Amino acid sequence: MESPPPYPLAVPTPASSGELPSRFLAAWQSLACPASWRRVLVAVSGGPDSLALLHLLHDTRTSHRLELLVAHVDHGIHPDSASVAQRVVDAAGSLGLPVVVGRLGLGAGASETRARVARHDWLERTRRGEAADAIVLAHHHDDQAETVLLRVLAGSGPAGLAGMLPRRGTRLRPLLGFRRAELGAYLAGRGVASWADPANDDPAHQRSWLRTEVLPHIALAVPNVADRLVRVGEQAARNRRAWDAALSVLPGLDPRLGSHRISVAGLPLAGYDSDLALAVLQAVARRAGCVLGTKRARRVLGLLKAGESGRVLELGAGWRVELAFGRLCFYRPEPVPLPLVIGPGSGEVRWGAWVVRWTRAPAPPPGRRDGWVAWFIGEGAVVRGPSAGDRLKPLGGAGRRLVARCLQDARIERSRRAAWPIIELDGEIQWVAGVCRGEGAMPGPAEDALRIEVSDG
């Protein structure tokens, strides 16, 4: 059998390599990063792709004006990993950039999947700890082609074939329009040495097998195979965006997105053609971050058509779906946060899925009791979740009501009630946020008071 040529076939000319910084800047600007972003974490493995990314970000720094923090993960798998980490430290130092190294100690037997999950977990923890706004990754055109083919082989649905997105949450991939060869040529033109990870050529890893054996043989008959695979991904991405946009315009669907959850009205969905309903259910789940396969989507549709209110289905990866009060809710349960004592002055804190803000302000006349802002007299307010038997005396009401009944009457799904924020002062519940204001600790008009605002974070 004829030996396959190196993959990819196209090698950029030196002129095209010289144009890379301007092309990169255009790709970066297309990510539409928020103007408030100030600092990014640049993931650098020491290989040519990530070093090219680092140099391109450094070359264009006067345009994007972001502070760059280099991050390297030493998996502890390869015997040379410590020396590679030192090379990354030296490379960052040559550019005058700070660097942080994470040593995971996974051992030589760690799988590709385990290494990837551990790497991304460490990067996210580091991003938060270093107050960076985003993580910049070096995935490029050829990586995208491999990803699409991997997902084809895994039997992925149309949405999965979209491959990697240029920007998803805090993860940025500005190199998806650049080929591996031109990035290598750009780096060579600068005289920058890089590390070649032997795992990248080890056919024991499925991605490496595709890169070194499968795709080169396909390229003998289809020289532009990478471009064709990327086009498949682009078409799938357009289809995915179209379904995402459809959620906002389908009559009566009324999608409501929160932290790790999304709900939609069930009645319109129940009347759809089955194939249409399945596609909508998968798009709804996907918007919240839940990957819903066809088999599980059929189970969800069965739950909806049976009208089994209050029933919960497990969807895998920590996700569940619940039918409640005529709405279908996809959610990922989170632990109930510990009680929070609100300090003096002003402040803001995340409490579970919620953001709590407080300050001192003149109180208005008493108004609605179901709002998201309330004023109180007294000190030491506590934010906590409901407990069994909790009661409050509603503003303008008679007697004392169970907090659980207040939440039920407000049509709050059962899955949300345990971590719903309530405010307690001096041992008495005075507010079920967004649901019911108690009549105690009520300041008079214009009286200096503690103003608390709760919002779904």
matplotlib code that plots the C-alpha trace (Angstrom):
import matplotlib.pyplot as plt

x = [0.0, 1.3, 2.4, 0.1, 1.5, 1.9, -1.4, -2.6, -1.3, -1.4, 1.7, 1.3, 3.8, 6.0, 3.9, 0.8, 2.6, 3.6, -0.1, -1.0, -1.1, -3.5, -5.7, -5.5, -6.6, -9.6, -10.5, -10.1, -12.4, -15.0, -15.3, -17.0, -15.5, -17.1, -15.4, -15.2, -12.8, -9.3, -7.3, -7.2, -5.6, -3.7, -3.4, 0.1, 1.1, 4.6, 3.6, 3.7, 0.0, -0.3, 3.1, 1.9, -1.3, 0.8, 3.0, 0.0, -1.7, 1.5, 2.0, -1.5, -1.6, -1.7, -5.0, -6.8, -5.2, -5.7, -3.4, -2.1, -1.5, 0.2, -1.2, 0.6, -0.7, 1.9, -0.2, 2.6, 2.1, 5.2, 8.7, 9.8, 6.8, 8.7, 11.3, 8.4, 6.8, 10.2, 10.3, 6.9, 8.0, 11.0, 8.9, 6.5, 9.5, 11.0, 7.8, 7.7, 4.5, 3.5, 2.9, 1.2, 1.9, -0.4, 1.1, -1.6, 0.5, -1.8, 0.8, 1.8, -1.4, -3.8, -6.3, -6.7, -10.2, -9.0, -6.2, -8.5, -11.1, -8.4, -6.8, -10.0, -11.0, -7.6, -7.8, -11.2, -10.2, -7.1, -9.2, -11.4, -8.5, -6.5, -9.6, -9.2, -12.2, -11.6, -9.4, -7.9, -7.3, -5.2, -7.6, -7.4, -8.8, -7.3, -8.4, -11.9, -11.9, -10.7, -13.4, -16.2, -14.9, -14.6, -18.2, -19.4, -17.7, -19.4, -22.8, -23.4, -26.5, -26.6, -26.0, -22.9, -21.4, -21.1, -17.8, -16.0, -17.4, -15.1, -16.5, -18.5, -18.9, -15.5, -13.6, -12.2, -10.8, -9.6, -7.5, -10.3, -9.7, -6.0, -4.2, -1.7, 1.0, 0.7, 0.9, 4.0, 5.5, 4.7, 6.5, 9.5, 9.8, 10.2, 12.9, 10.8, 11.4, 8.5, 8.0, 6.6, 4.3, 4.8, 1.2, 0.1, 1.5, 0.5, -2.3, -3.4, -5.2, -8.2, -7.6, -3.9, -5.0, -7.3, -4.6, -1.7, -3.4, -7.0, -7.0, -3.7, -5.2, -8.5, -6.4, -5.0, -8.4, -9.9, -7.1, -9.4, -10.9, -10.2, -12.1, -15.0, -15.3, -15.1, -17.9, -20.0, -19.4, -20.3, -23.6, -24.4, -23.5, -25.9, -28.6, -27.9, -28.1, -31.4, -33.0, -31.7, -33.3, -36.5, -37.0, -37.7, -40.3, -42.3, -45.8, -46.4, -43.1, -42.1, -38.5, -37.1, -33.4, -31.8, -28.6, -28.1, -31.8, -34.3, -38.1, -40.6, -44.4, -45.5, -48.8, -47.6, -44.9, -47.3, -49.3, -46.3, -45.5, -43.2, -40.1, -40.6, -41.1, -38.0, -35.9, -37.3, -36.7, -33.1, -32.6, -34.2, -31.9, -28.9, -29.4, -29.0, -25.9, -27.6, -26.8, -30.0, -29.8, -32.8, -33.6, -33.8, -35.6, -38.3, -38.7, -39.1, -41.7, -43.5, -43.5, -44.9, -47.7, -48.6, -49.0, -47.4, -46.9, -44.3, -42.5, -38.7, -36.5, -32.7, -31.0, -27.4, -24.3, -26.2, -29.1, -32.8, -36.1, -39.3, -42.9, -44.5, -47.3, -47.6, -43.9, -41.1, -37.9, -34.4, -32.1, -28.9, -29.4, -27.0, -26.4, -28.3, -25.9, -25.1, -26.9, -25.4, -25.3, -25.6, -22.9, -23.1, -22.9, -23.1, -22.2, -22.9, -22.5, -23.5, -25.7, -26.2, -27.9, -28.7, -27.0, -27.8, -27.0, -27.6, -27.1, -28.6, -31.3, -34.4, -37.4, -40.3, -44.0, -45.0, -45.8, -46.1, -45.2, -44.0, -41.1, -37.4, -36.4, -37.3, -36.4, -35.9, -35.2, -32.8, -29.4, -28.0, -30.3, -29.7, -30.2, -31.0, -33.1, -36.5, -36.7, -39.6, -42.3, -41.1, -43.9, -44.3, -47.0, -47.6, -47.8, -51.4, -52.5, -54.1, -52.4, -49.2, -48.5, -46.2, -43.3, -43.7, -47.3, -46.2, -43.7, -46.3, -48.9, -46.3, -45.9, -42.2, -41.0, -40.3, -36.7, -36.1, -37.7, -34.9, -32.5, -35.0, -33.7, -35.6, -34.6, -34.7, -34.3, -34.2, -35.3, -38.4, -38.8, -39.6, -39.3, -39.6, -37.7, -40.0, -42.9, -44.0, -43.0, -43.7, -45.1, -42.3, -39.2, -41.0, -39.5, -41.6, -41.5, -38.1, -36.6, -33.0, -33.2, -31.4, -32.3, -31.9, -32.2, -32.2, -31.7, -31.3, -27.6]
y = [0.0, 3.4, 5.5, 8.4, 11.9, 14.1, 15.5, 18.2, 18.4, 22.2, 24.0, 27.8, 30.0, 32.3, 35.3, 33.8, 33.1, 36.7, 37.7, 35.6, 38.4, 40.5, 37.4, 36.4, 39.8, 39.7, 36.3, 37.5, 40.5, 38.2, 36.5, 39.7, 39.5, 41.9, 45.2, 44.6, 41.7, 42.6, 39.4, 36.0, 32.7, 31.3, 27.5, 26.5, 22.9, 23.6, 22.3, 24.4, 25.2, 26.7, 28.5, 30.0, 31.1, 32.7, 34.6, 35.8, 37.1, 38.8, 40.3, 41.8, 42.9, 46.6, 46.0, 43.7, 45.3, 42.2, 41.1, 37.6, 34.9, 31.7, 28.5, 25.1, 21.7, 19.1, 16.0, 13.9, 11.3, 11.6, 11.3, 14.6, 16.5, 18.5, 19.7, 20.7, 22.7, 24.5, 25.3, 26.9, 28.9, 30.1, 30.9, 33.0, 34.7, 35.6, 37.5, 39.1, 37.2, 35.6, 31.9, 29.4, 25.6, 22.9, 19.5, 16.8, 13.7, 11.4, 8.8, 7.0, 4.9, 7.8, 7.7, 10.5, 11.2, 11.4, 13.7, 16.0, 16.2, 16.9, 19.5, 21.4, 21.2, 22.7, 25.4, 26.5, 26.5, 28.5, 31.0, 31.7, 31.8, 34.2, 36.4, 35.8, 36.5, 33.6, 30.7, 30.8, 27.4, 26.6, 24.3, 24.9, 24.0, 20.5, 19.8, 20.8, 18.3, 15.5, 16.4, 16.2, 12.9, 11.6, 12.5, 10.9, 7.7, 8.0, 8.3, 11.8, 13.7, 16.8, 19.2, 17.3, 17.5, 21.2, 20.5, 23.1, 26.6, 29.7, 31.0, 29.0, 30.6, 31.5, 29.3, 30.9, 29.2, 32.0, 29.6, 27.5, 29.2, 28.4, 25.2, 23.3, 23.7, 27.5, 27.8, 25.7, 27.8, 31.0, 29.7, 28.5, 31.9, 33.4, 30.9, 29.5, 25.8, 23.7, 20.3, 17.4, 15.3, 11.6, 11.0, 13.0, 10.3, 7.3, 5.4, 4.0, 7.3, 7.5, 11.2, 10.4, 7.3, 9.5, 12.1, 9.8, 6.8, 7.4, 10.9, 10.6, 7.6, 9.4, 12.4, 10.2, 10.2, 13.3, 15.9, 18.4, 16.1, 18.4, 21.3, 19.0, 17.8, 21.4, 22.3, 19.5, 21.1, 24.6, 23.3, 21.5, 24.7, 26.7, 24.1, 24.2, 28.1, 27.9, 25.6, 27.8, 30.8, 28.9, 28.5, 32.2, 32.4, 29.2, 30.1, 29.6, 27.9, 30.6, 29.5, 30.6, 30.2, 30.2, 28.9, 25.3, 25.0, 25.9, 25.4, 25.6, 25.4, 21.8, 22.2, 23.4, 20.7, 18.0, 18.8, 18.8, 16.1, 13.6, 14.4, 18.1, 17.7, 15.6, 18.2, 21.0, 19.1, 18.5, 22.2, 23.2, 20.9, 22.0, 25.7, 24.9, 22.7, 19.3, 16.8, 15.0, 11.9, 10.7, 7.8, 10.0, 12.7, 10.1, 9.3, 13.0, 13.3, 10.3, 12.0, 15.2, 13.4, 11.4, 14.6, 13.1, 16.3, 16.1, 13.2, 13.5, 11.6, 11.1, 12.2, 11.4, 13.6, 15.0, 16.3, 15.8, 16.8, 17.6, 18.3, 20.8, 23.3, 22.6, 23.4, 21.1, 21.9, 20.6, 21.2, 20.1, 19.8, 21.8, 21.5, 23.9, 26.8, 27.4, 30.2, 33.6, 36.5, 39.8, 42.2, 45.9, 48.6, 47.4, 44.1, 41.5, 37.8, 34.7, 32.4, 29.2, 30.1, 33.5, 36.9, 38.8, 42.5, 44.8, 48.4, 51.1, 53.2, 55.2, 52.9, 53.6, 53.1, 49.5, 48.0, 44.6, 41.6, 39.5, 41.6, 40.9, 43.9, 44.5, 46.9, 45.9, 47.5, 45.6, 44.0, 40.6, 39.5, 35.9, 34.4, 30.7, 28.0, 26.8, 24.3, 22.0, 23.9, 27.4, 30.0, 33.7, 36.3, 37.8, 41.5, 42.6, 39.0, 37.2, 34.4, 32.6, 30.6, 27.8, 28.8, 25.6, 26.5, 30.0, 28.5, 26.0, 28.7, 30.7, 27.7, 27.2, 23.8, 21.3, 21.1, 24.8, 25.0, 23.6, 26.3, 29.2, 32.3, 33.4, 36.2, 35.7, 38.5, 37.9, 34.3, 35.2, 34.7, 38.1, 37.5, 34.7, 36.4, 37.1, 35.3, 36.9, 39.7, 39.3, 42.1, 42.2, 44.4, 46.8, 50.3, 53.5, 55.6, 57.4, 55.6, 54.4, 50.7, 47.6, 47.2, 43.6, 42.7, 39.1, 38.1, 34.8, 34.6]
z = [0.0, -0.9, 2.2, 2.8, 2.5, 5.6, 6.8, 6.0, 2.4, 2.1, 3.4, 3.7, 1.9, 4.0, 2.8, 4.3, 7.5, 7.7, 7.5, 10.5, 13.2, 11.2, 10.4, 14.1, 15.2, 12.9, 14.3, 17.8, 17.2, 15.7, 19.1, 20.4, 23.9, 26.4, 26.8, 30.5, 30.1, 31.4, 31.8, 30.0, 30.9, 27.9, 28.0, 26.7, 26.5, 25.0, 21.6, 18.4, 18.3, 21.8, 21.5, 18.2, 20.0, 22.8, 20.4, 18.3, 21.4, 22.5, 19.0, 18.9, 22.6, 21.7, 19.9, 22.3, 25.4, 27.5, 30.3, 29.4, 32.1, 30.8, 32.2, 31.8, 32.9, 33.8, 33.7, 35.1, 32.4, 30.2, 31.9, 30.3, 31.6, 34.2, 31.6, 29.2, 32.0, 32.5, 28.8, 29.0, 32.0, 30.0, 26.9, 29.0, 30.7, 27.4, 26.6, 30.0, 30.9, 34.2, 34.3, 36.6, 36.4, 37.6, 38.4, 38.3, 38.9, 36.9, 36.2, 33.0, 32.8, 32.7, 29.8, 27.2, 28.6, 32.2, 31.3, 29.3, 32.1, 34.8, 32.6, 32.0, 35.6, 36.7, 34.0, 35.2, 38.9, 38.0, 35.9, 38.9, 41.4, 39.2, 38.4, 34.7, 32.4, 30.0, 29.0, 25.5, 23.8, 20.8, 18.9, 15.1, 11.8, 11.7, 15.3, 14.3, 11.3, 13.7, 16.2, 13.6, 12.4, 15.9, 16.6, 13.3, 14.5, 17.9, 16.3, 17.3, 16.3, 14.1, 17.0, 18.1, 14.6, 15.1, 16.7, 18.8, 19.0, 18.7, 21.9, 24.5, 27.9, 29.2, 26.6, 23.5, 20.4, 18.1, 15.9, 14.4, 11.1, 11.0, 9.8, 11.9, 9.2, 8.9, 12.7, 12.7, 9.9, 11.8, 14.8, 12.8, 11.2, 14.6, 15.5, 18.4, 19.3, 20.5, 22.1, 20.1, 22.4, 21.4, 22.5, 19.4, 17.2, 19.3, 17.4, 20.8, 21.2, 18.9, 17.9, 17.2, 15.2, 13.0, 12.6, 11.7, 10.0, 8.9, 7.6, 5.6, 3.7, 3.1, 1.8, -1.0, -2.6, -1.1, -0.7, 0.9, 3.4, 6.4, 4.6, 3.9, 7.5, 8.8, 6.3, 7.8, 11.2, 10.0, 8.5, 11.8, 13.7, 11.6, 12.2, 15.9, 16.0, 14.0, 16.6, 19.4, 17.8, 17.2, 20.9, 21.3, 18.4, 18.7, 19.9, 23.5, 24.4, 26.8, 27.6, 30.9, 31.5, 34.9, 36.5, 35.4, 34.4, 31.7, 31.6, 28.8, 28.6, 28.2, 26.5, 23.1, 23.0, 23.7, 20.6, 18.2, 15.7, 17.5, 15.4, 15.8, 19.6, 19.9, 18.1, 20.2, 23.4, 22.5, 21.6, 25.0, 26.9, 24.9, 25.7, 29.4, 28.7, 28.9, 26.1, 25.4, 23.1, 21.1, 23.5, 26.5, 24.5, 23.8, 27.5, 28.2, 25.5, 27.1, 30.5, 28.9, 27.0, 30.1, 32.0, 35.1, 37.1, 39.8, 38.2, 37.7, 35.2, 35.4, 32.2, 33.1, 33.8, 36.8, 34.8, 35.5, 34.0, 36.0, 34.9, 37.3, 36.9, 33.2, 32.6, 31.7, 33.5, 32.8, 35.7, 37.5, 41.3, 43.4, 47.1, 49.3, 50.3, 53.9, 55.7, 55.0, 57.5, 55.7, 57.0, 57.7, 54.9, 51.3, 49.6, 47.0, 47.2, 45.2, 47.3, 45.3, 42.0, 43.3, 43.7, 46.9, 47.1, 50.1, 51.1, 53.3, 51.7, 52.7, 52.6, 50.3, 51.4, 51.7, 48.3, 46.7, 48.8, 45.9, 44.6, 44.4, 46.6, 50.2, 53.0, 56.7, 60.0, 62.3, 62.0, 61.3, 58.5, 57.4, 54.0, 54.1, 52.5, 53.8, 56.6, 57.4, 59.3, 58.4, 58.7, 58.2, 58.6, 55.2, 54.7, 54.7, 55.4, 58.3, 60.3, 59.6, 56.5, 55.8, 53.6, 51.7, 50.8, 49.7, 47.3, 46.0, 45.5, 43.6, 41.3, 42.2, 41.0, 43.7, 42.5, 43.3, 46.7, 48.9, 47.8, 47.5, 49.4, 52.4, 54.8, 58.6, 61.2, 65.0, 64.4, 62.4, 58.6, 57.1, 53.4, 50.8, 48.0, 45.0, 46.6, 49.9, 52.2, 55.9, 57.9, 60.5, 60.5, 58.3, 58.2, 57.8, 54.7, 54.2, 57.3, 56.9, 56.3, 55.0, 51.3, 50.0, 46.4, 45.1, 41.5, 39.7, 38.9]

ax = plt.figure().add_subplot(projection="3d")
ax.plot(x, y, z, "-o")
ax.set_aspect("equal")
plt.show()
